Amino acid sequence: MQCQIVSETHTGKDWRQNQEQCLKGKPATRHAIMIIILIFCTMSSPFAARTSVEAVEEGMLLAPKFDAHGLIPVVTTDAATGELLMHAYMNETALLKTLETGEAHYYSRSRQQLWRKGATSGLVQTVQQLLVDDDQDCLWMKVKVAGTGASCHVGYRSCFYRQISPGEGDSATNAPFVLTFTETAKTFDPVAVYGDAPNPTQL
């Protein structure tokens, strides 16, 4: 049985207001509504079915769109500073683990396995806020990082530790574009932390 909410045709605004009005009722009413939603939900997945554009864009149920490989992209930032830390992917299991534990889990495409951030390094990411975009095919996770606060396996705080300078290249010369480091020092020694574990960067 798939998760569906049957409703008359509404504009996006009406769709959202209709649900909000229901959920703002008395505690007993809200409890009954949640039971009804759970009854209609499939037992094979806790995520809502993507039955309409209105439901996806204006609804109050999570209906993530995983790609052909079963993955959804995630951008992760520091909850306190707003600094961009990393970009990765989750599969359904990783997203569920993240929601269940409150700690960031990803899916490693290079290792083809579930990946709990900080399992080896101790740099665990505790989720402070998890947002989904308008069409629910991308996630934005705000985290608090343990230890040194680093999130990059190379040893830097952010995976985005180099910048490209627009307007300074010359494509006519076919010369490679030069990268400039924005972080000058590593926060930890990756060899000491990861040892001889395979490097996730692939050529």
Secondary structure, DSSP 8 states (H G I E B T S, - for coil): -----------HHHHHHHHHHHHTS-HHHHHHHHHHHHHHS-SS-SS-----HHHHHH-SS------TTS-EEEEEEETTT--EEEEEEE-HHHHHHHHHHSB-EEEETTTTEEEETTTTTS--EEEEEEEE-TTSS-EEEEEEE-TT----TTSSSSS--EEE-TT---GGGT----EEES--S-SS-HHHHHTT---S---
